[in-house]
């Protein structure tokens, strides 16, 4: 039995929940209190969710977990079999984690610390908004980011969906509020709006 350690409203946990749902895998959930992450430290040596336990194997980091799931359970693949197509998805995953997430993280840090000017926050927010065009471009003639539903959709949707989805009242994460406030869809984003709705209908474990 797979066991997934999660914290409510975690975007990175939601990535894995989509991947597990796509593969139709049963998983046992282990709730972690944000104020006490000692179970994560004991399991994986770090304090971030998600952490997946698969028998004797412990995997942390949402993208690494998706790779693990594809290797262990190849049905309903998350990554393309074609090497060139797979490389495109891998580049996207790296870009999303290292580049796309940079601005919302910077804004969150600035708001929580109070050490950054409003001009910086506005500049970073404008960059977040402009990057919505990249997603719209990827979705031209496609239902999902790289054709078939897969790891790229799982990785991006939990974050980009905040362009249309309000933050839950009991979700206190500043990061999620930043996502909601700094991304707005308009008439240029029909494909992206449809994609957010489409992926939102996929099962989550």
GIWOGI-V859748 format. One record per backbone hydrogen bond with DSSP energy under -0.5 kcal/mol. CO is the residue of the C=O (numbers start at 1). NH is the residue of the N-H. E is the energy in kcal/mol with one decimal. If there is no record, write none. Layout:
# GIWOGI-V859748
co = [CO	CO]
nh = [NH	NH]
e = [E	E]
This chain:
# GIWOGI-V859748
co = [1	2	3	3	4	5	5	6	7	10	11	12	13	14	15	16	17	17	18	19	20	20	21	26	28	29	30	33	36	37	37	38	39	40	40	40	41	50	51	52	52	53	53	54	57	59	61	62	63	64	65	66	67	68	69	78	82	83	84	85	86	87	88	89	90	91	92	93	94	95	95	96	99	99	100	101	102	103	104	105	106	107	108	109	110	117	118	119	120	121	122	123	124	125	126	127	129	130	131	131	132	133	134	135	137	139	144	146	147	150	151	152	153	154	156	156	157	159	160	161	161	163	164	168	170	173	174	175	176	177	178	179	186	189	190	191	192	193	194	195	196	197	198	199]
nh = [55	28	5	53	30	50	51	32	10	14	15	16	17	18	19	20	21	205	22	23	24	25	24	2	4	31	6	36	33	40	41	42	43	44	45	46	45	61	5	54	59	3	55	57	54	52	65	66	67	68	69	70	71	72	73	151	86	87	88	89	90	91	92	93	94	95	96	97	98	99	100	101	102	103	104	105	106	107	108	109	110	111	112	113	114	121	122	123	124	125	126	127	128	129	130	131	132	133	134	135	136	137	138	139	140	142	147	148	144	154	155	156	157	158	159	160	161	162	163	164	165	185	166	171	172	177	178	179	180	181	182	183	189	193	194	195	196	197	198	199	200	201	201	202]
e = [-0.6	-3.3	-0.5	-3.0	-2.9	-0.5	-1.1	-2.6	-1.8	-1.9	-1.4	-1.2	-2.5	-2.1	-1.9	-2.9	-2.2	-2.0	-2.4	-1.7	-0.7	-2.2	-0.7	-0.7	-2.9	-0.5	-2.4	-1.9	-0.5	-0.8	-1.8	-2.5	-1.7	-3.1	-0.6	-0.7	-1.6	-1.1	-3.0	-0.6	-3.0	-2.2	-0.5	-2.0	-3.2	-3.2	-2.4	-2.0	-2.1	-2.4	-2.7	-2.0	-2.0	-2.6	-2.7	-3.0	-2.7	-2.3	-1.8	-1.8	-2.6	-2.3	-2.1	-2.6	-2.2	-2.8	-3.0	-2.1	-2.5	-2.9	-1.8	-1.9	-1.0	-0.6	-0.6	-1.8	-2.5	-2.8	-2.2	-2.6	-2.4	-2.7	-2.3	-2.1	-2.8	-1.6	-2.5	-2.2	-2.6	-2.5	-2.3	-1.7	-2.0	-2.3	-2.4	-1.6	-1.4	-1.4	-0.7	-1.0	-2.1	-2.3	-2.0	-1.6	-1.3	-2.0	-1.5	-1.1	-0.6	-2.1	-2.5	-2.2	-2.4	-0.6	-1.4	-2.5	-2.4	-1.3	-2.3	-2.2	-1.9	-0.6	-0.6	-2.0	-0.8	-1.3	-2.4	-2.0	-2.1	-2.5	-2.0	-0.6	-2.2	-2.5	-2.4	-2.2	-2.5	-1.9	-2.7	-2.9	-1.7	-0.7	-1.1	-1.8]
